[in-house]
């Protein structure tokens, strides 16, 4: 039986465009997306004028968001009204307990015997007693949960949630495009890509993301300065822009002058980003790693980040120690230096590592696997993971 599913999310983030397209094209069920905007977030949004979305305009609905200091979404106008209607079977809310309209909408749907799903982080493991109590109360409004990672499922199970109602959906980027680019980019050489480095044949360490204090880039720059202290052994490429760029340029002035450090600024073209990630040798995200891990692994480049999961993005679980990357002690520059040096010295085979990076992306972190999880949930099948 074909189900009609309403998905309420905060904004139409561009990184989710591939998943949205796959769900909209799904013939067995009818998905409707409700989204607002936050013009000050700096996050790229989906271009709905694209031909892939034009034919589904009746399934795309813009609603009004209300934000507290442009960071906390506390109300979505139209959610309650939509939930009072009787023209849908399942509703999926972003699992954000700070959004009051989600509480009300979920309660209305439960009273109407509609199936309620929350899609989000689940428990973080770092909640205070009060926040844990409130979060558990909020999560109990849902029949089932779509979670980004296994760790959240383990934490929620320990707190009494039924594991059969917890579905790990992971996360994804533009997987199909990236698979095509893998082949195309393999024909290029490091020398062609990294002309701005004095010696482009050295191992290239890359960071990609917004240059903010939360990313703790000073740890990475200090580590590479130390590694290159006596003689230059690695290049450092920083992709992105943000409030900390000037500070990071000042900190890395020696690298800029000696030709082993380069800032690209903000990049949005996937092929341009892909060529840098594909031909780098290691991606390091010294703060929380998030989708950077998925982006890098998608192009066959191993990932390093810190080991405190309470302060991490869920995607850190994609890093398998010694297989497609490694973890270092949080905020410890010396440990990061040691781990980077050990990684490159310990029988490092680039193409073997590349293949290992692809494995977890091709298996879990792609929209085709996510569609499979959605269908399992809709059919009330017991989750595989």
C-alpha positions in Angstrom: 0.0 0.0 0.0 1.3 3.4 -1.0 2.0 5.7 2.0 2.0 9.5 2.0 4.9 10.8 4.1 5.4 14.4 5.2 9.0 15.3 6.1 9.4 18.5 8.1 13.0 19.8 8.2 14.7 23.0 9.1 16.3 24.1 5.8 16.8 22.5 2.4 20.5 21.8 2.8 22.3 21.3 -0.5 24.2 18.3 0.7 20.9 16.4 1.0 19.8 17.1 -2.6 20.7 13.6 -3.8 18.6 11.9 -1.0 15.7 14.2 -1.7 15.8 13.4 -5.4 15.8 9.7 -4.7 12.9 9.9 -2.2 10.9 12.1 -4.5 11.3 9.6 -7.4 10.3 6.7 -5.2 7.2 5.1 -6.8 6.1 3.0 -3.9 5.5 5.9 -1.5 4.8 9.7 -1.9 7.2 11.9 0.0 6.5 15.6 0.7 9.2 18.0 2.0 8.5 21.0 4.2 11.4 23.4 4.7 12.2 26.9 5.7 15.3 29.1 5.5 18.0 30.7 7.5 19.8 33.3 5.3 22.5 33.9 7.9 23.5 30.3 8.3 26.0 30.3 5.5 24.8 26.8 4.4 24.3 26.2 0.7 20.7 25.3 -0.1 19.1 23.2 -2.8 18.5 24.8 -6.2 14.9 23.9 -6.8 15.0 25.5 -10.3 17.1 22.5 -11.3 15.2 20.2 -13.7 15.5 17.3 -11.3 13.2 19.1 -8.9 10.9 21.0 -11.2 8.6 18.0 -11.9 8.1 17.5 -8.1 7.2 21.1 -7.2 3.9 19.9 -5.8 5.8 17.8 -3.2 8.0 20.7 -2.1 6.5 23.1 0.4 8.2 26.2 1.9 7.2 27.2 5.4 8.3 30.0 7.7 11.1 29.5 10.2 11.6 31.4 13.4 15.1 31.4 14.8 16.6 32.5 18.1 19.8 34.4 17.3 19.9 32.7 13.9 21.0 29.4 15.6 18.1 27.8 17.4 15.0 26.9 15.5 12.1 27.4 17.9 9.0 27.5 15.7 7.9 26.6 12.1 4.8 28.3 10.9 2.4 25.9 9.1 3.5 22.7 10.8 0.6 22.6 13.3 -1.9 23.4 10.6 -0.5 20.7 8.3 -0.6 18.1 11.1 -4.3 18.8 11.7 -5.0 17.6 8.2 -6.0 14.0 7.4 -4.3 13.6 4.0 -1.1 11.8 5.1 -0.1 8.5 6.8 3.4 9.2 8.3 5.1 12.3 9.5 8.9 12.7 9.9 10.2 15.5 12.0 13.7 16.8 12.6 14.6 15.4 16.0 15.2 18.9 17.5 13.6 19.3 21.0 14.1 23.0 20.9 11.5 23.5 18.2 8.1 24.0 20.0 6.0 23.4 16.9 7.6 19.9 16.6 6.3 19.0 20.1 2.8 20.2 19.3 2.8 18.7 15.8 4.0 15.3 17.1 1.3 15.2 19.9 -1.4 16.1 17.4 -0.3 13.3 15.0 -0.1 10.8 17.8 -3.7 11.7 18.9 -4.8 11.2 15.3 -3.1 7.7 15.3 -0.5 8.9 12.6 2.9 7.3 12.7 5.5 9.8 14.0 9.2 9.5 13.2 12.0 11.7 14.5 15.1 12.0 12.3 18.3 13.3 14.0 21.2 12.7 16.3 19.4 10.9 19.0 21.3 11.0 22.3 24.7 12.5 22.4 26.0 11.0 25.6 27.1 14.3 27.1 23.7 15.5 28.3 23.2 16.9 31.8 20.6 15.2 33.9 18.0 17.8 33.1 18.7 17.8 29.4 18.7 14.0 29.3 15.3 14.0 31.0 13.8 16.5 28.6 15.4 14.8 25.6 14.0 11.4 26.6 10.6 12.9 27.1 10.7 14.5 23.7 11.9 11.4 21.9 9.1 9.3 23.4 6.7 11.3 21.3 7.9 9.4 18.3 7.0 5.8 17.3 10.4 5.3 15.6 13.7 7.1 15.1 16.0 7.6 12.1 19.5 8.0 13.6 22.8 9.1 12.0 25.0 6.6 13.7 25.1 3.3 15.7 26.4 5.1 18.8 23.2 7.0 19.3 21.3 3.7 18.9 23.4 2.2 21.7 22.9 5.2 24.0 19.1 5.2 23.4 18.8 1.5 23.9 20.6 1.9 27.3 18.0 4.5 28.2 15.1 2.1 27.6 14.2 2.8 24.0 13.3 -0.3 22.0 16.1 -1.1 19.5 13.6 -2.4 17.0 12.3 1.2 16.7 15.7 2.7 16.1 16.9 2.8 12.5 20.5 3.9 11.6 20.1 5.8 8.4 23.7 7.3 8.3 24.3 10.4 6.1 25.3 11.0 2.5 26.5 13.6 0.0 26.3 13.7 -3.8 27.3 10.0 -4.0 26.5 9.3 -7.7 28.4 12.4 -8.9 31.3 11.6 -6.7 31.6 8.0 -8.1 31.8 9.4 -11.6 34.4 11.9 -10.5 36.5 9.2 -8.9 37.3 7.8 -12.3 37.8 11.2 -14.0 40.1 12.5 -11.3 42.3 9.4 -11.3 43.7 10.6 -14.6 45.2 13.7 -13.1 48.5 13.9 -11.3 49.5 15.6 -8.0 51.9 17.8 -9.9 49.1 19.2 -12.0 46.8 19.7 -9.1 49.1 21.2 -6.4 51.1 23.6 -8.5 51.0 26.2 -5.7 53.2 24.0 -3.5 56.9 24.3 -3.8 57.2 20.4 -3.8 53.8 19.0 -4.9 55.1 15.4 -4.6 55.2 15.6 -0.8 52.3 14.1 1.1 49.4 16.5 1.1 47.3 16.9 4.3 44.0 18.6 3.7 41.3 20.3 5.8 37.9 21.3 4.3 35.2 23.2 6.1 34.3 26.6 7.6 37.3 28.3 9.3 35.8 28.9 12.7 37.2 28.5 16.2 35.1 25.3 16.7 37.2 23.6 14.1 40.4 24.1 16.1 42.6 24.6 13.1 45.4 26.0 15.2 46.1 22.5 16.4 46.5 21.2 12.9 48.7 24.1 11.8 50.9 23.8 14.9 51.3 20.1 14.2 52.5 20.6 10.6 54.8 23.4 11.6 56.5 20.9 14.1 56.6 18.1 11.5 58.3 20.5 9.0 60.6 22.1 11.6 63.9 20.6 10.4 63.0 19.8 6.8 59.7 20.1 4.9 58.0 16.7 4.9 54.4 17.5 4.2 52.2 20.1 2.5 49.0 21.5 4.1 46.0 22.5 2.1 43.1 24.4 3.8 39.8 24.6 1.8 37.2 27.0 3.1 36.7 30.4 4.5 35.5 31.9 7.7 36.1 34.2 10.7 39.4 32.5 11.7 41.1 32.6 8.3 43.3 35.7 9.0 44.4 34.3 12.3 45.3 31.0 10.7 47.2 32.7 7.9 49.2 34.6 10.6 49.9 31.5 12.5 51.0 29.7 9.4 53.0 32.5 7.9 56.2 30.4 7.8 54.4 27.7 5.7 53.0 30.3 3.4 56.4 31.8 2.8 58.1 28.4 2.4 55.5 27.1 0.0 54.1 24.2 2.0 50.8 25.9 3.2 48.0 27.1 0.9 44.5 28.5 1.5 42.1 28.1 -1.4 39.2 30.1 0.1 35.6 28.9 -0.2 35.0 26.4 -2.9 31.5 25.2 -4.1 32.2 23.4 -7.3 32.2 19.6 -6.6 34.7 18.7 -9.2 37.2 21.4 -8.0 36.8 20.2 -4.4 37.0 16.6 -5.6 40.3 17.0 -7.3 41.9 18.4 -4.1 40.4 15.7 -1.9 41.1 12.8 -4.3 44.8 13.7 -4.7 45.5 14.6 -1.0 46.9 11.9 1.2 45.2 12.6 4.5 42.3 14.7 5.7 42.6 16.1 9.2 39.7 17.7 11.1 41.1 18.6 14.6 37.7 19.7 15.9 34.4 17.9 15.3 34.6 16.1 11.9 31.0 15.9 10.7 30.4 15.5 7.0 34.0 16.3 6.2 34.7 12.6 7.0 32.2 11.4 4.4 33.4 13.9 1.8 37.0 12.9 2.1 36.3 9.1 2.3 34.1 9.4 -0.8 37.2 10.4 -2.8 39.4 7.7 -1.2 41.3 9.9 1.2 41.7 8.7 4.8 40.5 10.9 7.7 42.0 11.8 11.1 40.0 13.5 13.9 39.9 13.5 17.7 38.7 10.6 19.9 36.2 12.3 22.3 32.9 11.1 20.8 30.9 13.3 23.2 32.3 16.3 21.3 32.1 14.8 17.8 29.8 14.7 14.9 28.1 11.4 14.3 30.1 10.8 11.1 33.2 10.1 13.1 32.1 6.5 13.3 32.9 6.2 9.6 36.6 6.3 10.6 37.9 2.8 11.2 41.2 3.0 13.1 44.1 1.9 11.0 41.9 1.0 8.1 40.6 4.3 6.6 42.1 6.8 9.1 42.8 7.2 12.8 41.9 9.2 15.9 44.1 11.3 18.1 43.7 12.5 21.7 41.5 15.6 21.7 43.3 19.0 21.8 46.7 17.2 22.1 49.1 18.6 19.4 51.9 16.2 20.4 49.6 13.2 19.9 48.4 14.5 16.6 52.1 14.9 15.4 52.9 11.4 16.5 49.8 9.9 14.9 50.4 11.6 11.6 54.1 10.6 11.4 53.2 7.0 12.3 50.5 6.9 9.7 52.9 7.8 6.9 55.7 5.7 8.2 53.8 2.5 8.8 53.6 0.7 5.4 51.4 3.3 3.9 50.0 2.0 0.5 48.0 4.8 -1.1 45.8 2.8 -3.5 45.1 0.1 -0.9 44.0 2.8 1.5 41.9 4.5 -1.2 40.0 1.2 -1.8 39.4 0.8 2.0 38.0 4.4 2.2 35.5 3.6 -0.6 34.2 0.5 1.1 32.3 2.1 4.0 30.9 4.8 1.7 29.7 2.4 -0.9 28.1 0.2 1.8 26.4 2.7 4.1 27.0 6.4 3.5 25.0 6.8 0.3 21.4 7.8 -0.6 20.7 4.3 -2.0 21.3 2.7 1.3 19.3 5.4 3.0 16.3 4.7 0.7 16.6 1.1 1.8 16.4 2.1 5.5 13.4 4.4 4.8 11.6 1.5 3.1 12.3 -0.8 6.0 10.9 1.7 8.4 7.8 2.4 6.4 7.1 -1.4 6.1 7.7 -1.8 9.9 10.6 -4.2 9.2 13.1 -4.8 12.0 16.2 -2.6 11.3 19.3 -4.4 10.0 21.7 -2.2 12.1 
